[in-house]
Amino acid sequence: MMGPFKLYFLYSTFAIFPALGFGVDPALRINVFDELKLGESYAGVFQVQGFHNESRAFLFQDSWRNVRVKEDVAEVMLQKLRDKTEFTVLATLKQERLNSGVLLSIHYAEHRYLELESSGQRNEIRLHYRTRDQRQHTEGFPYSLADDRWHKLSVAVSVSHVVLHVDCNRIYERVIENPSMDIPSDTTIWLGQRNQAHGYFKGIMQDVQLVVMPQGYISQCPDLNLTCPTCNDFHGLVQKIMELQDVLAKTSSKLSRAEEKMQGLDGCYCERSCSMNGERYREDEGWTDGCRNCSCYNGTVQCETISCPPPQCPPDSAPAYVPGTCCKECQPVCLFRGRVYVEGDLKSVRDSSGNCLLFECQEHSMQRVENAPCPELTCPESDHITLTDRCCKVCRGHHFCVEGHSPSCVENSECVNLEAGSCCSCKDGYRALRDDSAYCGDIDECAEGKHYCRENTMCVNTPGSFMCICHTGYIRIDDYSCTGEPPTHTHTDTHTHTHTHQSNTYICMGTHTHTHCRPDFYKGQEREREKERERVSVGLTRHICSGSVIKKIISLMLGDLAPSHWKQMAWSLVTASICSVPLVSDGALCTELLYYYNDFITNRDFITKSCCEANRKD
């Protein structure tokens, strides 16, 4: 048996879950959102993310709303409040700055029986109510809720005593005149406004409730509960403990089974594996992938291109490709009208009457194949094309790849339409491994010297292409070249001098033991400019410096060095077609653009100037 202290401790612990309404009789709680069915038919109110996810939250934003509880629903709510002397208004809200609005209003004609208002203009919370002697009274609490932050608000009334809590902190407690809850019929209830024209609340509200009991703020802030639990509370607590004990028993059973499996895994031998095209392979396992023999070694896939020896076929067969294999295999052949056909080949012929007959090579003989009805062609007869492997004609430009030839273009290959058929073609950066280009292998541009990597870079091969990686200590200029960092030298004499190192000029100053060299910016830059002039002049003077070339140069200029707002400026020039018209045929302008490459960071207006001058020359 549990002692009273332990049960009380568990009760206090479980009370931190306000969404369960622990310790509050549902008959004494009025959830205004649930009664209103808010969000289904009220304009200007939208469901949004709230302070927590245990209940719905709504945004009140439009300047015109009509969030009024229907008469029959309002009567049910008022029946719980009528003639009560103890009640609490609860709300979780986030009010816009300086907004003054009504959270909840219960009034009949001009008589406000209960109204809670938050004034952002006067930094005040107001409670309007009607006294026992039928007078209107307002109780003001200096406090600002309209700060665009989340707050928990609680106003608890007990006979002539009112307590204000904000964020579970007791802000005010005072004696007031006794409120009158002698609410007549046809009384209206409004949410987020006083009426159709006044008191609009702007912001987000959540958990708006009326609790008809003393100290109702405890359901919002259970840590404030210092009273002893009731017998009903103990009954619910015991039930919850029994449920938790059942969950604990099931979890312990699952944990025990998991531990048994873990002990069994201790005796397993673990080895590395490889993954390729969604398949998993064990260590030292080999397989064929298209025209490559692959194996798994130390967790890495290693593949080599298959070398196909010429097949030695008997006289009644011929080498041919079979779907799913890389090398040619011997296939049965048919001799028909002086030509040799391989197993599965089709041939169409015309008889003496002009009728088309279709034959297929099957088991060393051409077998007649029944013709399917030909579809009606929509192109002119002059565009009709006769094919050798079918009786039906097709229109010029027919898409043969869609008919099923494309799947035979397997590895790094794509189908290309021809006038009377289709073929396979290797993608850029790949070369054919078979004479029909159905299988293609990657070209190692780095090993074969087919790359454009320049000084201070290292070529790295990639599937279908390559990339240039800067050496350690170098900074990228563009996709193909990098520039070096200035070195530090040590000299034994005190002096200031200049010297060159790797085509750069440096200025050195220091003592006998240490000298620091910095680049002579202007001389080094001038030397780099001259080298760039010589390099680009050879390749560009024979080409037209068109708009596309200008765009390419701009792309190079807008690398990692340029700030984002300069990138936006340069591309705006391109989209505005400043450089889109044909320019001078001389490559001097292209050379000049690259000449100014190093100065681009400090010459933002250069592109505009050069393009406009080129347009005038043209």
MISE-793395 format. One line per field, with one value per residue (C-alpha): residue number from 1; residue in three letters; x, y, z. Coordinates in steps of 0.2 Angstrom, whole numbers. Example, Ala and Ser with C-alpha at 12.3 -4.5 7.8 and 13.67 -1.06 7.14 Angstrom:
<atoms>
resi = 1  2
resn = ALA  SER
c1 = 62  68
c2 = -22  -5
c3 = 39  36
</atoms>
This chain:
<atoms>
resi = 1  2  3  4  5  6  7  8  9  10  11  12  13  14  15  16  17  18  19  20  21  22  23  24  25  26  27  28  29  30  31  32  33  34  35  36  37  38  39  40  41  42  43  44  45  46  47  48  49  50  51  52  53  54  55  56  57  58  59  60  61  62  63  64  65  66  67  68  69  70  71  72  73  74  75  76  77  78  79  80  81  82  83  84  85  86  87  88  89  90  91  92  93  94  95  96  97  98  99  100  101  102  103  104  105  106  107  108  109  110  111  112  113  114  115  116  117  118  119  120  121  122  123  124  125  126  127  128  129  130  131  132  133  134  135  136  137  138  139  140  141  142  143  144  145  146  147  148  149  150  151  152  153  154  155  156  157  158  159  160  161  162  163  164  165  166  167  168  169  170  171  172  173  174  175  176  177  178  179  180  181  182  183  184  185  186  187  188  189  190  191  192  193  194  195  196  197  198  199  200  201  202  203  204  205  206  207  208  209  210  211  212  213  214  215  216  217  218  219  220  221  222  223  224  225  226  227  228  229  230  231  232  233  234  235  236  237  238  239  240  241  242  243  244  245  246  247  248  249  250  251  252  253  254  255  256  257  258  259  260  261  262  263  264  265  266  267  268  269  270  271  272  273  274  275  276  277  278  279  280  281  282  283  284  285  286  287  288  289  290  291  292  293  294  295  296  297  298  299  300  301  302  303  304  305  306  307  308  309  310  311  312  313  314  315  316  317  318  319  320  321  322  323  324  325  326  327  328  329  330  331  332  333  334  335  336  337  338  339  340  341  342  343  344  345  346  347  348  349  350  351  352  353  354  355  356  357  358  359  360  361  362  363  364  365  366  367  368  369  370  371  372  373  374  375  376  377  378  379  380  381  382  383  384  385  386  387  388  389  390  391  392  393  394  395  396  397  398  399  400  401  402  403  404  405  406  407  408  409  410  411  412  413  414  415  416  417  418  419  420  421  422  423  424  425  426  427  428  429  430  431  432  433  434  435  436  437  438  439  440  441  442  443  444  445  446  447  448  449  450  451  452  453  454  455  456  457  458  459  460  461  462  463  464  465  466  467  468  469  470  471  472  473  474  475  476  477  478  479  480  481  482  483  484  485  486  487  488  489  490  491  492  493  494  495  496  497  498  499  500  501  502  503  504  505  506  507  508  509  510  511  512  513  514  515  516  517  518  519  520  521  522  523  524  525  526  527  528  529  530  531  532  533  534  535  536  537  538  539  540  541  542  543  544  545  546  547  548  549  550  551  552  553  554  555  556  557  558  559  560  561  562  563  564  565  566  567  568  569  570  571  572  573  574  575  576  577  578  579  580  581  582  583  584  585  586  587  588  589  590  591  592  593  594  595  596  597  598  599  600  601  602  603  604  605  606  607  608  609  610  611  612  613  614  615  616  617  618
resn = MET  MET  GLY  PRO  PHE  LYS  LEU  TYR  PHE  LEU  TYR  SER  THR  PHE  ALA  ILE  PHE  PRO  ALA  LEU  GLY  PHE  GLY  VAL  ASP  PRO  ALA  LEU  ARG  ILE  ASN  VAL  PHE  ASP  GLU  LEU  LYS  LEU  GLY  GLU  SER  TYR  ALA  GLY  VAL  PHE  GLN  VAL  GLN  GLY  PHE  HIS  ASN  GLU  SER  ARG  ALA  PHE  LEU  PHE  GLN  ASP  SER  TRP  ARG  ASN  VAL  ARG  VAL  LYS  GLU  ASP  VAL  ALA  GLU  VAL  MET  LEU  GLN  LYS  LEU  ARG  ASP  LYS  THR  GLU  PHE  THR  VAL  LEU  ALA  THR  LEU  LYS  GLN  GLU  ARG  LEU  ASN  SER  GLY  VAL  LEU  LEU  SER  ILE  HIS  TYR  ALA  GLU  HIS  ARG  TYR  LEU  GLU  LEU  GLU  SER  SER  GLY  GLN  ARG  ASN  GLU  ILE  ARG  LEU  HIS  TYR  ARG  THR  ARG  ASP  GLN  ARG  GLN  HIS  THR  GLU  GLY  PHE  PRO  TYR  SER  LEU  ALA  ASP  ASP  ARG  TRP  HIS  LYS  LEU  SER  VAL  ALA  VAL  SER  VAL  SER  HIS  VAL  VAL  LEU  HIS  VAL  ASP  CYS  ASN  ARG  ILE  TYR  GLU  ARG  VAL  ILE  GLU  ASN  PRO  SER  MET  ASP  ILE  PRO  SER  ASP  THR  THR  ILE  TRP  LEU  GLY  GLN  ARG  ASN  GLN  ALA  HIS  GLY  TYR  PHE  LYS  GLY  ILE  MET  GLN  ASP  VAL  GLN  LEU  VAL  VAL  MET  PRO  GLN  GLY  TYR  ILE  SER  GLN  CYS  PRO  ASP  LEU  ASN  LEU  THR  CYS  PRO  THR  CYS  ASN  ASP  PHE  HIS  GLY  LEU  VAL  GLN  LYS  ILE  MET  GLU  LEU  GLN  ASP  VAL  LEU  ALA  LYS  THR  SER  SER  LYS  LEU  SER  ARG  ALA  GLU  GLU  LYS  MET  GLN  GLY  LEU  ASP  GLY  CYS  TYR  CYS  GLU  ARG  SER  CYS  SER  MET  ASN  GLY  GLU  ARG  TYR  ARG  GLU  ASP  GLU  GLY  TRP  THR  ASP  GLY  CYS  ARG  ASN  CYS  SER  CYS  TYR  ASN  GLY  THR  VAL  GLN  CYS  GLU  THR  ILE  SER  CYS  PRO  PRO  PRO  GLN  CYS  PRO  PRO  ASP  SER  ALA  PRO  ALA  TYR  VAL  PRO  GLY  THR  CYS  CYS  LYS  GLU  CYS  GLN  PRO  VAL  CYS  LEU  PHE  ARG  GLY  ARG  VAL  TYR  VAL  GLU  GLY  ASP  LEU  LYS  SER  VAL  ARG  ASP  SER  SER  GLY  ASN  CYS  LEU  LEU  PHE  GLU  CYS  GLN  GLU  HIS  SER  MET  GLN  ARG  VAL  GLU  ASN  ALA  PRO  CYS  PRO  GLU  LEU  THR  CYS  PRO  GLU  SER  ASP  HIS  ILE  THR  LEU  THR  ASP  ARG  CYS  CYS  LYS  VAL  CYS  ARG  GLY  HIS  HIS  PHE  CYS  VAL  GLU  GLY  HIS  SER  PRO  SER  CYS  VAL  GLU  ASN  SER  GLU  CYS  VAL  ASN  LEU  GLU  ALA  GLY  SER  CYS  CYS  SER  CYS  LYS  ASP  GLY  TYR  ARG  ALA  LEU  ARG  ASP  ASP  SER  ALA  TYR  CYS  GLY  ASP  ILE  ASP  GLU  CYS  ALA  GLU  GLY  LYS  HIS  TYR  CYS  ARG  GLU  ASN  THR  MET  CYS  VAL  ASN  THR  PRO  GLY  SER  PHE  MET  CYS  ILE  CYS  HIS  THR  GLY  TYR  ILE  ARG  ILE  ASP  ASP  TYR  SER  CYS  THR  GLY  GLU  PRO  PRO  THR  HIS  THR  HIS  THR  ASP  THR  HIS  THR  HIS  THR  HIS  THR  HIS  GLN  SER  ASN  THR  TYR  ILE  CYS  MET  GLY  THR  HIS  THR  HIS  THR  HIS  CYS  ARG  PRO  ASP  PHE  TYR  LYS  GLY  GLN  GLU  ARG  GLU  ARG  GLU  LYS  GLU  ARG  GLU  ARG  VAL  SER  VAL  GLY  LEU  THR  ARG  HIS  ILE  CYS  SER  GLY  SER  VAL  ILE  LYS  LYS  ILE  ILE  SER  LEU  MET  LEU  GLY  ASP  LEU  ALA  PRO  SER  HIS  TRP  LYS  GLN  MET  ALA  TRP  SER  LEU  VAL  THR  ALA  SER  ILE  CYS  SER  VAL  PRO  LEU  VAL  SER  ASP  GLY  ALA  LEU  CYS  THR  GLU  LEU  LEU  TYR  TYR  TYR  ASN  ASP  PHE  ILE  THR  ASN  ARG  ASP  PHE  ILE  THR  LYS  SER  CYS  CYS  GLU  ALA  ASN  ARG  LYS  ASP
c1 = 0  6  7  -3  13  17  0  -1  16  10  -6  4  15  0  -8  5  -5  -19  -25  -32  -42  -36  -46  -59  -76  -81  -98  -90  -79  -85  -73  -78  -69  -78  -95  -92  -85  -73  -65  -79  -90  -83  -75  -59  -54  -41  -33  -14  0  -3  8  7  -1  -13  -28  -32  -27  -35  -29  -41  -35  -49  -57  -74  -80  -96  -90  -106  -112  -128  -143  -146  -128  -126  -141  -132  -116  -126  -135  -118  -114  -131  -132  -114  -103  -86  -80  -63  -60  -44  -35  -19  -16  -3  -10  -3  6  -5  -21  -36  -48  -61  -57  -74  -90  -107  -120  -138  -143  -131  -128  -111  -113  -95  -82  -63  -54  -35  -31  -14  -16  -17  -7  -22  -33  -51  -65  -82  -97  -114  -116  -129  -138  -139  -125  -111  -94  -76  -61  -44  -27  -12  -3  2  -3  -2  16  15  21  12  4  -7  -21  -32  -45  -53  -69  -74  -89  -81  -63  -54  -36  -27  -13  -2  10  6  12  -1  -1  -16  -28  -41  -59  -72  -91  -101  -104  -122  -123  -142  -141  -157  -162  -157  -140  -127  -109  -95  -78  -64  -75  -89  -101  -102  -93  -82  -68  -60  -46  -31  -19  -20  -31  -30  -38  -52  -62  -74  -72  -86  -77  -65  -47  -50  -33  -26  -31  -20  -6  -7  10  0  -12  -8  -24  -27  -34  -52  -58  -62  -44  -37  -48  -42  -24  -25  -33  -18  -5  -13  -12  6  10  3  13  29  26  24  39  50  45  50  66  70  67  78  92  91  93  108  117  114  122  138  143  140  154  153  160  160  148  145  130  127  111  101  109  119  135  146  164  174  158  158  145  142  136  132  149  159  165  163  168  167  184  186  168  172  165  179  174  184  178  174  185  175  184  177  165  169  152  147  142  123  125  132  138  124  120  107  98  105  123  138  147  140  134  131  113  104  103  91  95  82  83  101  103  107  96  99  86  72  75  60  59  44  42  29  21  16  0  8  3  15  21  30  43  53  69  64  75  85  70  59  42  27  20  2  1  -9  -20  -10  -15  -21  -8  -11  3  4  8  24  30  26  41  42  52  61  55  36  22  15  22  26  26  43  49  41  48  55  63  46  42  54  71  77  77  91  102  107  123  126  118  103  91  93  79  84  73  69  74  84  101  110  122  134  131  144  159  157  164  156  160  151  150  131  134  122  135  146  161  167  181  195  199  213  222  220  224  207  204  206  214  227  240  239  226  224  212  200  189  170  157  155  166  180  184  199  204  215  232  234  236  229  212  200  199  187  182  199  213  218  230  243  246  261  275  285  304  318  333  349  351  340  334  319  319  308  310  299  292  281  278  272  282  284  290  300  304  312  327  341  331  314  307  289  286  269  264  268  250  252  267  261  244  251  261  246  236  249  249  230  231  243  233  216  221  226  209  197  204  196  179  165  162  143  131  133  152  148  136  150  163  150  147  166  167  152  161  165  173  159  146  128  121  134  129  111  117  126  113  100  111  110  92  89  98  112  124  112  115  129  145  161  169  187  191  199  183  183  201  198  184  196  210  199  195  206  199  181  178  183  175  156  152  164  151  139  152  160  144  137  153  153  135  140  154  143
c2 = 0  18  30  47  57  46  46  65  67  56  67  83  75  70  87  94  88  101  94  80  91  81  85  96  89  92  98  113  117  127  126  141  135  119  126  139  126  140  139  131  146  162  174  183  168  156  141  142  135  139  140  121  107  99  111  122  140  153  170  185  197  205  222  215  199  192  178  176  161  154  157  138  135  151  146  130  139  152  139  133  152  157  163  156  166  157  156  158  165  156  160  158  172  182  200  212  227  242  233  235  222  211  193  187  197  191  205  208  224  237  228  218  204  198  205  203  217  220  238  240  258  260  245  238  223  227  216  223  216  220  221  214  231  232  244  243  242  240  234  239  230  240  226  225  210  218  215  201  188  172  174  163  173  169  180  170  177  171  180  197  192  192  186  189  177  180  167  157  172  180  199  206  201  212  214  219  222  206  202  197  181  183  182  184  174  180  186  186  179  186  180  192  207  217  217  219  236  238  230  219  209  206  191  173  164  147  137  150  142  146  136  136  132  141  142  138  144  128  119  131  131  115  119  132  118  117  109  91  80  74  55  57  63  48  36  43  42  24  20  29  20  3  8  13  -4  -13  -3  -6  -25  -25  -14  -25  -41  -33  -27  -45  -52  -39  -43  -61  -57  -45  -59  -70  -57  -57  -74  -67  -64  -46  -42  -27  -27  -16  -8  -5  -1  -5  -22  -28  -39  -48  -46  -55  -58  -55  -50  -44  -26  -23  -23  -24  -37  -31  -37  -31  -29  -21  -13  -5  -9  -12  -15  -19  -18  -35  -39  -49  -62  -65  -80  -96  -99  -115  -113  -112  -98  -80  -69  -57  -47  -54  -43  -43  -48  -38  -49  -56  -74  -87  -86  -97  -89  -90  -88  -78  -71  -71  -62  -69  -65  -69  -77  -64  -53  -47  -45  -38  -43  -39  -53  -52  -44  -30  -37  -36  -52  -52  -65  -69  -79  -94  -110  -108  -104  -88  -91  -81  -69  -63  -44  -33  -19  -4  13  27  40  58  64  68  53  61  59  41  30  11  0  -16  -25  -21  -20  -4  13  27  46  55  60  45  42  25  26  26  9  0  2  14  0  -9  7  2  9  28  27  36  32  43  43  41  43  24  18  22  18  20  35  37  52  66  61  42  31  15  -2  -11  -7  -3  9  1  0  15  18  34  43  47  65  67  51  55  73  79  92  111  111  125  131  127  114  95  86  74  62  62  51  59  74  80  94  104  105  118  113  116  134  141  150  147  159  150  132  128  138  144  158  156  163  175  165  170  172  173  184  187  206  221  228  232  224  217  200  189  172  161  176  187  202  204  218  211  221  214  211  199  185  187  195  196  197  204  205  220  221  233  225  207  211  219  203  192  204  202  183  183  193  182  166  172  181  165  157  171  183  171  170  182  190  187  189  171  174  189  179  165  178  186  168  166  183  179  165  164  181  192  198  192  210  211  195  201  217  208  196  210  217  201  199  217  211  225  212  201  209  204  213  216  202  206  196  211  215  197  198  215  208  194  207  216  200  203  221  215  216  235  238  234  246  238  226  240  251  238  231  248  253  237  240  257  250  237
c3 = 0  -4  10  9  5  -10  -17  -15  -24  -38  -39  -40  -54  -64  -62  -74  -89  -90  -107  -97  -86  -71  -55  -64  -66  -85  -80  -72  -87  -103  -117  -128  -144  -143  -140  -154  -166  -171  -188  -197  -202  -195  -207  -201  -189  -195  -186  -183  -173  -155  -139  -138  -148  -136  -142  -156  -158  -169  -176  -175  -188  -199  -195  -197  -188  -180  -168  -158  -149  -156  -145  -141  -137  -127  -116  -112  -107  -97  -87  -79  -75  -69  -50  -47  -35  -40  -57  -67  -85  -93  -109  -117  -129  -140  -143  -156  -149  -144  -148  -137  -138  -128  -125  -119  -117  -109  -110  -111  -121  -113  -97  -96  -84  -87  -99  -100  -109  -113  -117  -126  -127  -108  -103  -93  -90  -86  -79  -82  -72  -65  -46  -35  -34  -53  -56  -69  -62  -70  -60  -69  -66  -73  -84  -102  -112  -129  -132  -146  -134  -127  -110  -99  -91  -77  -68  -53  -44  -28  -20  -17  -20  -37  -41  -57  -63  -78  -83  -67  -57  -45  -51  -41  -27  -21  -13  -25  -25  -26  -45  -50  -61  -62  -81  -90  -106  -123  -116  -130  -129  -140  -142  -147  -148  -138  -152  -171  -171  -156  -146  -159  -152  -164  -161  -157  -143  -136  -122  -119  -104  -90  -75  -63  -47  -34  -38  -56  -61  -55  -71  -80  -68  -58  -49  -39  -32  -13  -8  -4  -18  -17  -17  -35  -39  -30  -39  -56  -50  -45  -62  -71  -60  -65  -83  -81  -72  -87  -100  -89  -89  -108  -110  -99  -109  -125  -118  -112  -129  -137  -125  -129  -148  -144  -135  -150  -161  -151  -159  -177  -189  -197  -214  -225  -239  -255  -262  -281  -290  -275  -273  -258  -261  -249  -247  -262  -271  -290  -302  -320  -323  -341  -349  -333  -321  -304  -287  -268  -260  -243  -244  -261  -278  -291  -309  -325  -343  -351  -366  -378  -388  -406  -405  -415  -423  -433  -451  -447  -434  -433  -419  -413  -397  -385  -373  -356  -362  -366  -379  -395  -394  -408  -414  -427  -444  -459  -478  -486  -504  -504  -487  -470  -455  -437  -425  -422  -437  -447  -466  -476  -495  -508  -518  -536  -532  -522  -505  -490  -482  -466  -461  -445  -443  -432  -430  -446  -457  -461  -454  -460  -447  -447  -451  -439  -446  -450  -442  -453  -456  -454  -464  -483  -494  -499  -481  -480  -476  -481  -468  -471  -454  -455  -468  -460  -466  -455  -456  -458  -441  -433  -415  -415  -398  -390  -398  -387  -395  -381  -367  -377  -375  -358  -349  -351  -368  -376  -390  -406  -419  -437  -453  -454  -437  -422  -414  -398  -395  -380  -368  -367  -358  -362  -376  -384  -376  -390  -409  -407  -393  -381  -367  -365  -352  -344  -352  -340  -346  -333  -339  -357  -356  -362  -349  -347  -329  -329  -316  -298  -300  -300  -312  -304  -315  -312  -321  -338  -335  -324  -311  -307  -288  -281  -274  -255  -251  -268  -271  -285  -299  -310  -314  -322  -313  -295  -289  -276  -258  -255  -247  -231  -233  -220  -223  -213  -217  -213  -229  -240  -257  -270  -279  -290  -286  -297  -309  -294  -287  -268  -256  -242  -226  -209  -198  -198  -191  -199  -214  -220  -239  -245  -264  -274  -279  -294  -302  -299  -305  -321  -325  -322  -334  -348  -346  -347  -362  -371  -366  -371  -387  -396  -393  -395  -409  -422  -414  -414  -397  -397  -383  -378  -376  -365  -354  -352  -347  -334  -328  -325  -316  -305  -296  -277  -277  -281  -268  -270  -275  -289  -295  -296  -305  -318  -322  -323  -337  -346  -344  -350  -366  -365  -371  -381  -398  -410  -405  -414  -424  -417  -402  -393  -383  -376  -372  -364  -353  -346  -345  -332  -323  -308  -307  -307  -289  -289  -306  -304  -319  -331  -339  -343  -350  -361  -368  -372  -381  -391  -396  -402  -412  -420
</atoms>
